[in-house]
Amino acid sequence: METTANIKKYLEGGDLRSIGRVKFLIPLIRNQQDFDLLFRFLHSKDRIILMRAADAVEKITIGRPQYLQSHKSEILDFFQSAEDKEFKWHLSQMVPRLSLTEQELEIVLSKLNQWAGNPTESRIVRVNALQAISEIVEENPELEKDFKDLIEKLQKEEIASINARIRKLSIK
């Protein structure tokens, strides 16, 4: 069983350009209880700790999405209030892994569309939001028309990173 103090030492130090010791932390998160301790750091006021915790949570849940489900309401709250671009891009990657009600799905899609379509938003946030929408549309084909409309709008901006992601999504 990991401890909060043990987890924190992997998240601290350095600057925002580094993921610190996250790759060493990930294998130490072996069960839901360890994950729950890590998840607490998503409430950190320290931007570096928050960013690294979000990175670890996002990477761990690629293979274990069920760990997120008990934190769904917190994730949806974070989704509405996130300000830091690093947190937004990790939230975008996590949210398609949740089982969402119709109402929750509407809220999530609204925010993802806002992030993807906002020219003042970080390009990484925009690309990850676009990817998340694509993953949600795969599970909800009735949303495809709105997604195609968004893609058309974004292509007109002629931003290389966004257009590259659109091409990648079109290959599927």
N, C-alpha and C positions, 0 to 999 in steps of 0.2 A: 504494500500500500504506500503510495506516494504521500507526501505531506505538502501543505501549502508552502512552507519555507523552502522545501527541496525544489518544488516546481518553480518558485519565484527566481531562484538563482540561475535558472536556464533562460529566463526572460529579461533579466536586467542588463544594463550597461550598453556602452556603444552609442550608436546613433541610428536614425531611421533608415539609413541606407543599408543596414545590415540586419540579417535575421538572427544574429547572435548564435546561441547554442540550441536553437529549436530542433535541429536535426538529431541532436543527442537526447532531447526530451521526448520526442515522439515515441520511441520504442519503450519508454518507461511507463507510458499510459496504457495499462493492460486490461482495464475493466471500466465499467460505468462509474464506479466510485472515484477512480483516479481522474477520469474525464470530467466528472462534476467538480472536482477541486480545480482543475485547469480552467474550466469554464468560468469560474468565479473571477478570473483575471480579466474577463471581458468587461468587467465593471470598473477597471482601474482608471484612475485619472491621469496616470503616467502614459503618455502616448506611445512610448517605446514598448512598455510592457503590454499594453492593449494590442498593439500591432502584432507583436510576436505571439501573444496568446491566440489572437484571431488566426494567424498563419498556422499555428499548431492545430487548432480546432478544425480548421478547414481541411488540412492535410490528413488528419486522423479519420475524419468522417468520409473521406473518399471510400475507404474500405469498410467503415463501420457507421453508416448513416443513422442507424438506430440510436446511437448515442445522443443525437441532436433532439430527438422527439420529445423527451421530457423537458427540454429547454425551449420549446416552440414559442411560448408566449414571450419569453425574454428576447428571443431572436427577432420576433415581429416588432417588439418595442424598440430594440436597437435599430431595426430597419427604418423605423419612422424618425428616429432622433439622431442617427449617425451623422457626424460632421467631418471626421477625418477621412481623407480619401483612402488610406490604407485599410481602414475598417470597412468602408463601403465595398471595396473590391473583394474582400474576403466574405462579407455578408452575401454579396451577389453569388458567390460560388457555393455558399452553404444552403441558401434558401430553396433551390430546386430539390434538395434531398429531404425536405420536410413533407409530411402528409398534411395537406392544407384543405380546409373547408372551402366551399365556393366563395364565401365572403372574404376569407383570408387570402385566397388566390387573387381576387379583385384588388385588394389592398397592395399585395406584393407586386402584381403586374403594373399597377399605377405607378408605384415608386420606381420600379425597374425601367419603365418607359420614360419616366421623368429623368432618371440618371442617364439613360442611353441617348436621349434626345437633347440634352442640355449641352450646348457648345462650350459653356464655361466649366463644365465638369472635367476632371482628370480623364485623359484618354484611356487609361487602364480601367477606371471605373466604368466608362462608357462601353468598352469592349466586353468587360465581364458581365455587365448588365445585359448586353445583347446576347451573350452566350447563355446566360441564365434564362432569358425569355425563350430562346431556342429550345432549351431543355424542357421547359414547361410546356411549350407548344407540342413537342414530341408526345407528351402524355395527354394533351388536350387539343387534338387536331382542329376543333371548332374555332380555335384562336388564330389559326394560320393566316387568315385574311388581314387581320390587324397587324400581325407580325410582318407580313410582306409590305404593307403600307409603311411601317416604320423603316424597314430596310431601304425602300425607295427614297424616303426622306433623307436617311443618313448617307446614302450613296451620293446624293447631290452635294454634300459638304466636301467631297473629295479629300478625305483624310485617310492617309495610307494605312494606318493600323486598323481603322474601322473597316475599310474596304477589304483588307486582307482577311479579317475575321468573317466578313460577309461571304467572301469566296469560299472559305473553309466550311462555313455552315451550309452553303449551297451544294457542296460535294456530297453531303450525307444522303 
